[in-house]
Amino acid sequence: MEHLCAYREWIVSSALPLWSTKGFDTTAGRFRERLGWGGAPADVPHRAMVQARQIYVFSHASHLGWFPEGRELAERAMTSMRRDFGEETAGDASFAFSIDGRGGTVSAARDAYTHAFVLFAIAWLHRVNGDPGLLDLADRIDNFVHARLFDARHGGMFDEYPTTARTKRQNPLMHLLEAYLALERAAPGRGYLSRARELIDLFTTRLFDARRAVLLEYFAEDWSAHPDAGLADVLEPGHHFEWVWLLGEYERLAGVSTGEIGTSLYRLALTHGVASDGLISDELTGDKTLRTPSHRVWPHAEAIKAAISRHRAGDTDALAFADLMARSLLDRFLDQPFKGGWIDHVSETGAPLVDYVPASTLYHLFFAAAEAAQGEGAA
């Protein structure tokens, strides 16, 4: 798989070196939020979610031996994240949404998506340093998530605490499931597989529309149709690919089958989400017609992960699709506008839609390369 190998080499030789140097603030001990078009750090609020994603990347890179010094960077960033974003007690722990470059709080909201990624980062850092205090922190964060963000009546999570809107999205639940699966791999037997099972049940009963075999993005509080007609029928091929991998990972950990849902999600994204030029479209409608024809970089990475999962399940065509997605990344997005960077979002015609390189995307790009290496037996 020529392009998967080249993609993995780009991660190791270009992306990780850049984001460990220009992408890391040694004075503050934290990762940069984004780099400008010329490669300089941008003076914008820093999100806890981005810190957590980068902690994951460099922990996993250290774990694989791709970037041994990643552990030290991840530990420094975890320390500063707890210091600058965190509020911890003996019973729970939570994190502010964003701070400024000097460490002052910009938004104190407790965001569901953020807390999922903090748990994910903890799982991976624990895998490389074995610190039992991280597992205690994870338990306290999970206490906060269930006490403040979960909906005891209808299940699932609201987007933030204090709750400002009672509509819901599938996305935070998807990443909370990802975190629980990572915690189960890092520290089996602490109850996280049971937490994951609850989210799988919610997915199969509420999020996945079995009649149309689609995953919708936005919902009302009780998981019925979203009250805004413009949001009630939106789906994203990239998230379909993400769920394919998550369902496969859950099956591997739990030793159970989730049926044909993963196959349906993969087939839909492959058939309706890939444009004629080989790039993945941003959004479709529930009837599988094109809604938003632009292309973000991250769905192509998630397509690689999904294809590797399908390859493990016996799909003989999946590895070739993963290689095709690696080629799309290399040809259309990566090493622009500078080495180790990427064009994060392009129009239908390929024109850049942003003038900065967000650190948050490295999570997708790295994870796909790691899964491809494992899937090929090359890690």
Secondary structure by P-SEA (a helix, b strand, c coil): caaaaaaaaaaaccaaaaaacccccccccccccccccccccccccccaaaaaaaaaaaaaaaaaccccaaaaaaaaaaaaaaaccccccccccccccccccccccccccccaaaaaaaaaaaaaaaaccccaaaaaaaaaaaaaaaaccccccccccccccccccccccaaaaaaaaaaaaaaaaaccccaaaaaaaaaaaaaaccccccccccccccccccccccccccccccccaaaaaaaaaaaaaaaaaacccccaaaaaaaaaaaacccccccccccccccccccccccccaaaaaaaaaaaaaaaaacccaaaaaaaaaaaaaaccccccccccccccccccccccccccccccaaaaaaaaaaaaaaaaccc
